[in-house]
Amino acid sequence: MKVRERKKILRLRKRKGTRDSLNLKFFVRPLIILSTAFLITVIYHLGGEVSQLNLREGDIALRNVFAPFSFNYSVGIDKNKTEAAKERARLNLGEAYSLDEGVSLVVLDKIKKIFDYTPSVFIEGENLYLPEELIPLMPQGLDFKDLRALKEYNLDLVLKDISEQLEEFYKNSYIISDSDFSRFILSEAKHLYVKSGSDYAQLPRDSLQIVTLSKARDILSSEFNRVFKFKNKELVIGLIFWNLEPNIVFSEEETEVFRKRAEKSVEDVYIRKYIKKNESILSKGRHINKEDLIKLREISSKSEDKKFPVALGVFIFSLLFLSLITISYKYFNPKFYQNVSQLILVSLVILITVAISKGVVLSPLPSYIIPVAMGPMLIAVLVSFPVAVKVSIFVAIISGIIIGDNIVPAVCFLIGSLAGTMAMKDIRNRHQLLKAGIVVSGAQFVALFGLGLAFGMDNNILLREGLMAVSSGILAAFFTLGLLPILEHIFKIITNISLLEYSDLNHPLLKELLVKSPGTYHHALVVSSFAEQAAESVGANPLLARVGSYFHDIGKLEKPEYFSENVSLEKKDKSKHEKLSPSMSSLIIINHVKKGIELAQSYKLPPAIVDFIEQHHGTSLVYYFYHKALEGKSPQDIKEEQFRYPGPKPQTKEVAIVSLADTAEAATRSLQDPTSARIKGLVKEVINNKFIMGELDECELSFKDLHKIEDVFTRLSVSVHHGRIEYPNGKKEL
């Protein structure tokens, strides 16, 4: 297979691998957002609500509590209303009656008895003689003379008709006495209970089955008038009506049993009060009374009902906000957006902040002591200021939701967090962290004071909460101080604070470089000066550029004598490369990058510094030995790849600046007659060559930046190569 085809295949494989990696990262970001939103929701609901804390009557409230929603609560039993409710239940329940299913037979028996004694009725003169058994069965005002006329009829047939009508009527109706019905109607009873055996039939008061005795007579009158065809039927109907009886009888004993049951079923009527949302429940420093505990229990019971909606709300808000700020990273912080590790770091810091906030809320500590600014301060140091600002907004709102009081804590924490992120700019030592904490304290105190005045807070409460807000800023600084080295180590991030430690020239590698390769050491110091000032001029990190310059050539420690800056001119040492072929010399020169990476890793230098070692030559050509190899040969006979550094090209502004400074310093040092014009021309040529060869394609340096860097390099190079006054003894001023 030809070399060209093999390279094409490798490029295709690399492109496919890149696509697969991008597809994987596409799913990683939504997963980070979902996981973070879910864990925030879990943390929010960890532990008990404020009303579930072990508070007792007489305890001192340790913080303010405001109603999270409107609700009613009871403060005791209203005895008058409870008794009235029980009485209504007694009356509304109904009355109990007993059903006598044999009443129709009793009535029929009476009629039969009248019919049986009718033949013995006689009149002598003015006197009417009746059997004694018949007297109670006769209605008042009856003309007994007509009674004798019944002898003319077949009374058995009449009795049969009466039996059929009475049996049917009593079977389908509940006949009640007029007096009982009047009492039932005048009461508030809604039902009538009829007992048959051990069961009760429940009838509404307007049921058609309930028939008064007088109404029953009217109904039966029309029926008997239709059935009877004989002359004296009115007499028979009158006898029936006189002996007609109700088939249900009021039972006072059973009714009282029902009413007592109704009384017991009535719940006590409590005195109810209404609390509006955001109304004060507890005030810090006040004794907790019985009514306060009742309010807290009510909040607790209501919160259980609202638990799922609240959890869903917190999840939706977190998901939406985190999604929006992540999308904003894509457009305004693309470099950060591509770094999945840093996205995880930001999520972790948010979760730590939310967890601390929840812990403080569940503890007896006051809410304003929560070190919310800690999260944004950490992000400002570990990631960037723009990302920290977005995190500030989110954690301030979430902390306010967790506290659940009102808008004041959220605004106070937001102002403190923003002040803290600004105070962390260009921070280089741990003492500045404490100063940043003081800035947070001051900002939160002023914010709380202003909001307190606006919302009419009590002066004593305002002062107490203000002191807690001051403590919050100090705590944020200490938490940041403690978590910073841990997060630096876990996520392999280097901060200005760590860079200061690596900038110590007593580092073992730098001391070894000074002893074994003094020329390289001096070169590194000069490059660091160039790079630091150039980085400052274009808004890059000057401290990172300086420290990266110190270590960028440590790979030359293995064979320092093969590098020109370490060859002693006084001893007139010959170059080690004179006896080597150009390709071998090039291999030794290029190999110092690989050896430098190995040394850095063995000394556990952070990745940000290793990048300088790996990228400062990019994919540039070892020009001197390449052209030496071309002497007397055709370019086709020499493989250019053998004389190129493996790369990658500089990925950041700082590495690119060090790369330019490294080349510019070496080039200007080789000038035989360094004048300002020649130095300026040479620096410009070096930078242009790097740009033309594409070595700066993968960093963020602009044309404007390159012009600024050129000016800095020219100025510093001219000062390094300044002319010296000739003294009479031949010595020059140092």
C-alpha positions in Angstrom: 0.0 0.0 0.0 1.3 3.4 -0.9 2.2 5.9 1.7 -0.4 8.4 0.4 -3.2 5.8 0.6 -2.2 4.8 4.1 -2.3 8.4 5.2 -5.7 8.9 3.7 -7.1 5.8 5.5 -5.6 7.1 8.8 -7.3 10.5 8.2 -10.6 8.8 7.6 -10.3 6.7 10.7 -9.4 9.8 12.7 -12.4 11.7 11.3 -14.7 8.8 12.1 -13.3 8.6 15.7 -13.9 12.3 16.0 -17.5 12.0 14.9 -18.1 9.2 17.4 -16.6 11.2 20.1 -18.8 14.2 19.3 -21.9 12.0 19.3 -21.0 10.6 22.7 -20.4 14.1 24.0 -23.8 15.2 22.6 -25.5 12.8 25.0 -23.1 13.5 27.9 -24.3 17.1 28.4 -28.0 16.4 28.6 -27.2 13.5 31.0 -25.1 15.9 33.2 -28.0 18.4 33.2 -30.6 15.8 34.0 -28.5 14.2 36.8 -27.8 17.6 38.4 -31.4 18.7 38.3 -32.5 15.3 39.8 -29.9 15.4 42.6 -30.9 19.0 43.4 -34.5 17.9 43.8 -33.4 14.9 46.0 -31.3 17.2 48.2 -34.2 19.7 48.5 -36.4 17.0 49.9 -33.8 15.4 52.2 -34.6 15.6 55.9 -37.8 16.9 57.5 -39.6 20.1 56.9 -39.2 22.9 59.3 -42.5 22.0 61.0 -41.2 18.5 61.7 -38.2 19.6 63.8 -38.2 18.6 67.4 -39.6 21.9 68.7 -41.5 22.1 71.9 -43.6 24.7 73.7 -41.3 27.2 75.3 -38.3 26.7 73.0 -36.7 29.7 71.4 -37.2 30.1 67.7 -33.7 30.1 66.0 -34.8 31.5 62.7 -37.7 33.2 61.0 -40.3 31.0 59.4 -42.8 32.2 56.9 -45.9 30.4 55.6 -45.0 28.6 52.3 -48.6 28.7 51.3 -52.0 29.9 52.6 -53.8 27.6 55.0 -56.4 27.3 57.8 -55.6 25.9 61.2 -57.6 25.2 64.4 -56.7 26.5 67.9 -59.2 24.6 70.0 -62.7 23.2 70.2 -65.7 25.5 69.9 -68.0 23.9 72.5 -71.2 25.8 71.5 -70.8 25.0 67.8 -69.9 21.4 68.6 -73.1 20.9 70.7 -75.2 22.6 68.1 -73.7 20.3 65.4 -74.5 17.2 67.6 -78.1 18.4 68.1 -78.5 19.0 64.4 -77.2 15.4 63.8 -79.7 14.1 66.4 -82.6 15.8 64.7 -81.5 15.3 61.2 -80.9 11.6 61.6 -84.6 10.6 61.6 -87.1 8.6 63.7 -87.2 4.9 64.3 -90.5 2.9 63.8 -91.5 -0.7 64.3 -93.3 -2.5 61.5 -96.2 -4.7 62.4 -96.8 -7.0 59.4 -100.0 -8.5 61.0 -102.0 -5.3 61.3 -104.1 -6.2 58.2 -105.1 -9.4 59.8 -106.0 -7.6 63.1 -108.2 -5.1 61.2 -109.8 -8.0 59.2 -110.5 -9.9 62.4 -112.3 -7.0 63.9 -114.5 -6.6 60.8 -115.2 -10.3 60.8 -116.2 -10.1 64.5 -118.7 -7.3 63.7 -120.1 -9.4 60.9 -120.4 -12.5 63.2 -122.3 -10.6 65.8 -124.6 -8.8 63.4 -127.4 -11.4 63.7 -127.6 -10.9 67.4 -128.3 -7.2 67.2 -131.9 -6.4 67.9 -134.1 -3.4 68.8 -136.8 -3.6 71.4 -138.9 -0.5 71.6 -136.6 2.5 71.9 -133.6 0.4 73.0 -130.8 -1.1 70.9 -129.2 -4.3 72.2 -125.5 -5.0 71.2 -123.1 -7.7 72.4 -120.5 -6.1 74.7 -117.7 -7.4 72.4 -119.1 -5.3 69.6 -119.2 -1.9 71.3 -115.4 -1.0 70.9 -115.6 -1.9 67.3 -118.4 0.5 66.5 -117.7 4.1 65.4 -119.4 6.9 67.2 -122.6 8.2 65.6 -123.4 5.0 63.8 -127.0 4.3 63.1 -127.2 0.8 64.4 -130.5 0.2 62.8 -128.7 0.0 59.5 -126.5 -2.6 60.9 -129.3 -5.1 60.8 -129.6 -4.6 57.1 -126.3 -6.4 56.6 -128.1 -9.6 57.3 -129.5 -9.5 53.8 -126.0 -9.7 52.2 -123.5 -12.5 51.8 -121.0 -11.2 54.4 -118.4 -13.9 53.5 -118.1 -12.5 50.0 -117.9 -8.9 51.4 -115.2 -10.1 53.9 -113.2 -11.6 51.1 -113.2 -8.3 49.2 -112.2 -6.4 52.3 -109.3 -8.9 53.0 -107.9 -8.6 49.5 -107.9 -4.8 49.5 -106.4 -4.5 53.0 -103.7 -7.0 52.4 -102.6 -5.3 49.2 -102.7 -1.9 50.8 -100.7 -2.8 53.9 -98.2 -4.7 51.9 -97.2 -1.6 49.8 -97.6 1.2 52.3 -96.2 2.3 55.6 -99.2 3.7 57.5 -98.4 6.1 60.2 -100.7 7.8 62.7 -101.5 11.4 62.1 -100.0 12.6 65.3 -96.7 10.7 64.7 -96.6 12.1 61.2 -97.1 15.7 62.3 -94.2 15.4 64.8 -92.0 13.8 62.1 -92.8 16.6 59.6 -92.3 19.4 62.1 -88.9 18.0 63.1 -85.7 18.4 61.0 -85.5 14.6 60.5 -84.5 13.7 57.0 -85.3 10.0 57.1 -87.7 7.6 58.7 -86.3 4.2 59.7 -88.7 1.2 59.7 -87.6 -1.9 61.6 -88.6 -5.2 60.3 -87.1 -8.0 62.2 -83.4 -7.0 62.7 -83.2 -4.9 59.5 -84.1 -1.2 59.0 -85.6 0.3 55.9 -84.5 3.9 55.4 -87.2 6.1 53.8 -86.8 9.8 52.9 -89.3 12.1 54.5 -91.0 12.7 51.1 -91.4 9.0 50.3 -94.7 8.1 48.7 -94.7 4.8 50.8 -95.3 6.8 54.0 -99.1 7.3 54.3 -100.9 8.9 57.2 -103.9 7.1 58.6 -106.3 9.7 57.3 -104.7 9.6 53.9 -105.0 5.8 54.0 -108.8 6.1 54.7 -109.2 8.3 51.7 -107.3 5.9 49.4 -109.3 2.9 50.7 -112.6 4.8 50.4 -112.2 5.1 46.7 -111.1 1.5 46.4 -114.0 0.1 48.4 -116.6 2.3 46.6 -115.3 0.8 43.4 -115.4 -2.8 44.7 -118.7 -2.8 46.8 -121.9 -2.8 44.8 -124.5 -3.2 47.5 -126.7 -0.6 49.0 -125.2 -0.2 52.5 -121.6 -0.1 51.5 -121.0 3.2 53.3 -121.8 1.5 56.5 -119.2 -1.2 55.8 -116.6 1.3 54.8 -117.3 3.3 58.0 -116.7 0.1 60.0 -113.4 -0.5 58.2 -112.2 3.0 58.7 -113.0 3.0 62.4 -111.0 -0.2 62.9 -108.1 0.7 60.6 -104.7 0.9 62.4 -101.1 2.1 61.5 -98.7 -0.7 60.6 -95.7 1.4 61.8 -95.4 2.6 65.4 -92.9 5.2 66.7 -90.1 3.6 68.9 -88.7 6.2 71.2 -86.1 3.8 72.5 -84.7 2.8 69.1 -84.8 6.5 68.0 -82.7 7.5 71.0 -80.1 4.8 70.1 -79.9 6.2 66.6 -79.5 9.7 67.9 -76.7 8.8 70.2 -74.9 7.1 67.4 -75.3 10.3 65.3 -73.9 12.4 68.2 -70.8 10.2 68.4 -70.2 10.5 64.6 -70.1 14.3 64.8 -66.5 15.6 64.9 -65.6 18.4 67.2 -66.0 21.8 65.7 -62.7 23.8 66.0 -62.0 27.5 66.1 -60.4 28.1 62.7 -57.9 30.8 61.8 -56.5 31.7 58.4 -52.8 32.2 57.5 -51.9 33.9 54.2 -48.9 32.9 52.1 -45.6 34.5 53.3 -47.2 35.5 56.6 -44.8 35.2 59.6 -45.1 32.0 61.5 -42.1 32.2 63.8 -39.8 35.2 64.6 -36.3 34.4 65.6 -35.6 34.8 69.3 -39.3 34.5 70.3 -40.6 31.8 72.6 -42.6 29.1 70.8 -46.2 28.8 72.1 -48.8 26.1 71.6 -50.4 27.9 68.7 -47.0 28.2 66.9 -46.7 24.4 67.1 -50.2 23.9 65.7 -49.3 26.1 62.7 -46.1 24.1 62.1 -47.9 20.8 62.3 -50.5 22.2 59.8 -47.7 23.2 57.4 -46.2 19.7 57.8 -49.4 17.9 57.0 -50.1 20.2 54.0 -46.5 19.8 52.8 -46.9 16.1 52.5 -49.8 16.6 50.1 -47.8 19.1 48.1 -44.6 17.1 48.2 -44.8 15.7 44.6 -45.9 19.0 43.0 -43.1 20.8 44.8 -40.6 18.2 43.8 -41.7 18.4 40.2 -41.5 22.2 40.3 -38.0 22.2 41.7 -36.9 19.7 39.1 -38.5 21.6 36.2 -36.9 24.9 37.3 -33.5 23.3 37.8 -33.7 21.5 34.5 -34.8 24.6 32.6 -32.2 27.0 34.2 -29.3 24.5 33.8 -30.3 23.9 30.2 -30.4 27.6 29.4 -27.0 28.3 31.0 -25.4 25.3 29.3 -26.8 26.5 25.9 -25.3 29.9 26.7 -21.9 28.3 27.2 -22.1 26.9 23.7 -22.4 30.4 22.2 -20.5 32.6 24.7 -18.0 30.1 26.3 -17.4 27.5 23.5 -14.1 26.4 24.9 -15.7 25.6 28.3 -18.7 24.0 26.6 -16.4 21.5 24.9 -14.8 20.5 28.1 -17.0 17.9 29.7 -14.8 17.5 32.7 -15.3 21.2 33.6 -19.1 20.8 33.0 -19.0 18.0 35.6 -17.0 20.2 37.9 -19.5 23.1 37.8 -22.4 20.6 38.5 -20.5 19.2 41.4 -19.9 22.6 42.9 -23.6 23.5 42.5 -24.6 20.3 44.2 -22.1 20.9 47.1 -23.5 24.5 47.6 -27.2 23.2 47.5 -26.3 20.4 50.0 -24.7 22.9 52.4 -27.7 25.2 52.1 -30.1 22.4 52.9 -28.0 21.3 55.8 -28.0 24.7 57.3 -31.8 25.0 56.9 -32.4 21.7 58.7 -30.0 22.7 61.5 -30.6 25.2 64.2 -28.3 27.7 62.4 -29.8 30.8 61.0 -30.4 30.8 57.2 -28.3 33.9 56.4 -25.2 32.1 57.5 -25.3 29.8 54.4 -22.0 30.3 52.4 -23.7 30.5 49.0 -20.9 32.6 47.6 -18.6 29.7 48.0 -19.8 28.0 44.8 -19.4 31.0 42.4 -16.0 31.8 44.1 -14.7 28.3 43.3 -16.0 28.5 39.8 -14.4 31.9 39.3 -11.0 30.4 40.3 -11.3 27.0 38.7 -13.1 27.9 35.4 -13.9 31.5 34.5 -15.6 34.6 35.6 -18.5 34.4 33.0 -19.4 30.9 34.1 -19.2 31.9 37.8 -21.8 34.8 37.1 -24.3 32.3 35.7 -23.7 29.9 38.6 -24.2 32.8 41.0 -27.7 33.5 39.7 -28.7 29.8 39.9 -27.4 28.9 43.4 -28.8 32.2 44.9 -32.3 31.3 43.6 -32.1 27.7 44.6 -30.9 28.6 48.1 -33.8 31.1 48.4 -36.2 28.3 47.5 -34.7 26.0 50.0 -35.0 28.6 52.8 -38.5 29.3 51.6 -38.8 32.6 53.5 -39.1 35.3 50.9 -37.1 37.0 48.1 -34.7 38.8 50.5 -32.3 35.9 51.1 -32.0 35.1 47.4 -31.2 38.7 46.4 -28.8 39.0 49.3 -26.9 35.8 48.3 -26.9 36.8 44.6 -25.3 40.2 45.3 -22.7 38.5 47.7 -21.9 35.9 45.1 -21.4 38.4 42.3 -19.1 40.5 44.5 -17.2 37.3 45.5 -16.6 36.3 41.8 -15.3 39.8 41.0 -13.0 39.7 44.0 -11.5 36.4 42.8 -10.2 38.0 39.6 -6.4 37.5 39.2 -6.2 36.0 42.7 -2.7 34.7 43.4 -2.5 33.8 47.0 -4.6 32.5 49.8 -4.6 35.7 51.7 -6.6 37.3 48.8 -9.2 34.6 49.3 -9.9 36.0 52.8 -10.1 39.5 51.4 -12.6 38.2 48.9 -14.6 36.7 51.8 -14.6 40.2 53.4 -15.9 41.7 50.2 -18.7 39.1 50.1 -19.6 39.9 53.8 -19.7 43.6 53.1 -21.8 43.3 49.9 -24.3 41.0 51.7 -24.6 43.2 54.7 -25.3 46.3 52.6 -27.7 44.4 50.4 -29.6 43.0 53.4 -29.6 46.4 55.1 -31.1 48.1 52.0 -33.7 45.3 51.5 -34.5 45.4 55.2 -35.3 49.0 55.0 -37.3 48.5 51.8 -39.4 45.7 53.4 -39.7 47.4 56.8 -37.8 44.8 58.8 -37.4 45.3 62.6 -34.1 47.0 63.4 -33.1 44.3 65.9 -33.8 41.5 63.4 -32.1 43.5 60.7 -28.9 43.9 62.7 -28.9 40.2 63.8 -29.5 38.9 60.2 -26.8 41.4 58.9 -24.2 39.9 61.3 -25.1 36.4 60.0 -24.7 37.7 56.4 -21.2 38.9 57.3 -20.4 35.5 58.8 -21.6 33.9 55.6 -18.9 35.7 53.6 -16.1 34.6 55.9 -17.4 31.0 55.9 -17.5 31.1 52.0 -13.9 32.1 52.0 -12.9 29.3 54.3 -14.9 26.7 52.4 -13.4 27.9 49.2 -9.9 27.7 50.8 -10.6 24.1 51.9 -12.3 22.8 48.7 -10.0 24.5 46.2 -7.0 22.1 46.4 -9.2 19.1 46.5 -11.1 20.1 43.3 -7.8 21.1 41.7 -6.4 17.6 42.3 -9.5 15.7 41.2 -10.1 17.6 38.0 -6.4 18.3 37.2 -6.9 22.1 37.1 -4.2 24.6 37.9 -5.1 27.9 39.4 -3.0 31.1 40.0 -2.6 30.0 43.6 -1.0 26.7 42.5 1.0 28.5 39.8 2.6 30.6 42.4 3.9 27.5 44.0 5.3 26.2 40.7 6.8 29.6 40.0 9.3 29.0 42.8 12.7 28.7 41.1 13.8 26.3 43.9 11.6 23.6 42.3 13.8 20.4 41.9 13.5 20.3 38.2 14.5 24.0 37.8 17.4 23.6 40.2 18.6 20.6 38.1 18.1 22.6 34.9 20.3 25.4 36.4 23.1 22.9 37.2 23.1 20.7 34.2 21.8 23.0 31.5 22.5 26.6 32.6 22.1 28.0 29.1 18.6 26.5 28.8 17.8 27.7 32.3 18.8 31.3 31.4 16.9 31.0 28.1 13.8 29.9 30.1 14.0 32.9 32.3 14.2 35.3 29.4 11.4 33.6 27.6 9.3 33.8 30.8 9.8 37.6 30.9 8.8 37.9 27.2 5.8 35.6 27.6 4.5 37.2 30.9 4.4 40.7 29.5 3.0 39.6 26.1 0.3 37.6 27.9 -0.7 40.6 30.0 -0.9 42.8 26.9 -3.4 40.5 25.2 -5.6 39.5 28.2 -4.1 36.0 28.7 -2.9 34.6 32.0 0.6 36.1 32.5 1.3 33.9 35.5 0.5 30.7 33.6 2.7 31.9 30.7 5.6 32.6 33.0 5.4 29.3 34.8 4.9 27.4 31.5 8.1 29.1 30.2 10.1 27.9 33.2 9.3 24.2 32.4 8.9 24.2 28.6 12.4 23.0 27.8 13.1 20.6 30.8 13.4 17.8 28.3 16.9 19.2 27.4 18.1 17.9 30.8 18.8 14.4 29.3 21.3 15.7 26.6 22.0 19.4 27.4 25.2 19.4 25.4 23.3 18.9 22.1 21.7 22.3 22.4 23.5 25.4 21.3 22.7 27.5 24.3 24.6 25.1 26.5 27.8 25.1 24.4 30.6 27.0 26.1 32.2 29.6 23.7 35.1 30.2 26.1 36.1 26.6 26.0 35.6 26.5 22.2 33.7 23.3 22.5 32.7 21.6 19.3 29.1 20.9 18.6 28.1 17.3 19.3 26.1 17.4 16.1 29.3 17.5 13.9 29.7 13.8 14.1 25.9 13.0 13.6 23.8 12.8 10.5 21.1 15.5 10.1 18.4 13.0 10.7 20.0 11.8 13.9 20.6 15.3 15.1 17.0 16.2 14.3 15.8 13.1 16.3 17.7 14.2 19.4 16.4 17.8 19.1 12.8 16.6 18.7 13.1 14.0 21.4 13.5 16.7 24.1 9.7 17.2 23.9 9.0 13.6 24.7 11.6 13.5 27.5 10.2 16.7 28.9 6.7 15.2 29.1 8.1 12.1 30.8 10.0 14.2 33.4 6.9 16.4 34.0 4.8 13.4 34.6 7.3 11.8 36.9 7.4 15.0 39.0 3.5 15.2 38.8 3.4 18.6 37.1 -0.2 19.6 36.3 -1.5 19.0 32.7 -1.7 22.8 32.1 2.1 23.0 32.4 2.7 19.7 30.5 0.8 21.4 27.6 3.7 24.0 27.3 6.2 21.2 27.0 4.2 19.2 24.5 2.9 22.1 22.3 5.5 24.9 22.3 7.1 23.6 19.1 3.8 22.5 17.6 4.4 20.8 14.3 7.2 23.1 13.2 10.2 22.0 11.1 13.7 21.6 12.6 14.8 24.0 9.9 18.6 23.9 10.3 19.0 20.1 10.1 16.4 19.7 7.4 18.2 22.1 5.1 21.5 20.4 6.0 20.0 17.1 5.0 18.9 18.6 1.7 22.5 19.6 0.8 23.3 17.8 -2.5 20.0 15.8 -2.4 16.6 16.2 -4.0 13.7 17.1 -1.7 12.0 13.9 -2.8 14.8 11.9 -1.2 14.2 13.5 2.3 11.2 12.7 4.4 10.1 16.0 5.8 8.1 14.3 8.6 11.4 13.1 10.1 12.3 16.7 10.8 9.0 17.9 12.2 7.9 18.0 15.8 4.9 15.7 16.5 2.7 18.4 17.8 0.0 19.2 18.7 -0.1 22.8 17.7 -0.6 25.4 20.6 -4.1 25.1 21.9 -4.2 28.2 24.1 -3.1 31.8 24.0 -0.6 31.2 26.7 1.1 28.2 25.0 1.2 30.1 21.7 2.8 33.1 23.3 5.5 31.0 24.9 6.1 29.3 21.5 6.5 32.7 19.9 8.7 34.0 22.7 10.9 30.8 22.6 11.5 31.3 18.9 11.9 35.1 19.0 14.4 35.0 22.0 16.5 32.4 20.2 16.5 34.3 17.0 17.4 37.7 18.4 20.1 36.1 20.5 21.8 34.8 17.3 22.0 38.3 15.8 25.6 39.4 15.2 24.9 43.1 15.2 21.6 43.6 17.0 20.1 47.0 16.2 16.6 48.2 17.0 15.6 48.0 13.4 17.1 44.5 12.8 15.5 43.2 16.0 12.1 44.6 15.1 12.4 43.1 11.6 13.5 39.7 13.0 10.7 39.5 15.6 8.1 40.4 12.9 9.6 37.7 10.6 9.4 35.1 13.4 5.8 35.8 14.2 4.8 36.0 10.5 6.5 32.6 9.8 4.6 31.0 12.7 1.4 32.4 11.4 2.0 31.5 7.7 3.0 27.9 8.6 -0.4 27.5 10.5 1.2 27.0 13.9 -1.3 29.5 15.4 -4.4 28.1 13.8 -5.7 26.2 16.8 -5.3 29.0 19.4 -7.3 32.1 20.0 -4.8 34.8 19.1 -6.1 37.5 16.7 -4.2 39.7 14.3 -4.5 42.5 16.9 -3.0 40.2 19.5 -0.1 39.3 17.3 0.7 43.0 16.8 0.7 43.6 20.5 2.9 40.6 21.1 5.3 41.8 18.4 5.6 45.2 20.1 6.3 43.6 23.5 9.0 41.2 22.1 10.7 44.1 20.2 10.8 46.3 23.2 12.1 43.6 25.5 14.7 42.3 22.9 16.0 45.8 22.4 16.4 46.3 26.1 18.2 43.0 26.4 20.6 43.8 23.6 21.2 47.5 24.6 24.5 49.1 23.7 27.1 49.5 26.5 29.5 52.5 27.2 33.1 51.7 26.5 35.3 52.4 29.6 39.0 53.4 29.5 40.1 50.0 31.0 38.2 48.3 28.2 35.4 46.9 30.4 31.7 47.5 29.6 29.0 48.5 32.0 27.1 45.5 33.0 
